[in-house]
Amino acid sequence: MKENTEISSARGLRIGDTTPDFEARSTIGPVKLSNFRKRWLILFSHPADFTPVCTTEFVELARQADEFEKRDCELMALSVDSLFSHFAWLRMIRDRFDIEVRFPIVEDPTLVIGRAFGMVAPQDSDSATVRTTFFIDPSGVIRAMTCYPANMGRSIPEMLRMLDALQAIDAQDALAPANWQPGEPLLKPPTQNLDEVFKAGDETAWFLRDTGKGKSK
Ligand code: BEZ
């Protein structure tokens, strides 16, 4: 892998940060993160190839690949395992589960990427990355993150729901309430005008009101 000078100075990442760039080998050939801009990207780490929970995640992600594509979103996975381990695992998944994982899996043998993105604790001697997921918008900004432990798999419907929510709030300049599902109304940002606060129909209507678009449950 090329020396990633920009990335090595990063100290974990937060929502609102622009992702540092990196170049690495992957199962689809060399990848450069910045070449994935202009579309949404879900960049996620997994602890290790050939492990039970990770296998279920990759099978399910591959099965749902069209759903991510419909949302103009690419997937990119990363772990400390070598490229050849990734290849062998994908071959096993194809043969056993009859599904081809076609999104890139990056090798990060020195963990330079995993550490910079906060996928491993800096002081951790264990080389495995935890299940960190970054939702990155088309301008390269981290819009949401999740972190699951090694012994619990991610929910692929929840990943799709988060992507739907992020895209809907951008499109409508609105807010997604608890348990929001696609097709349901979003919330309007609260007014910043005192006259509107006093004029509002009831005591919550100035800050808790939906956009009127979509169907409530
Ligand atoms: C798993 O994917 O099953 C797994 C990976 C690392 C530690 C524990 C479980």
Boltz pocket constraint, residues with backbone or C-beta under 6 A from the ligand:
constraints:
  - pocket:
      binder: B
      contacts: [[A, 47], [A, 48], [A, 51], [A, 52], [A, 53], [A, 54], [A, 55], [A, 150], [A, 151]]
      max_distance: 6.0
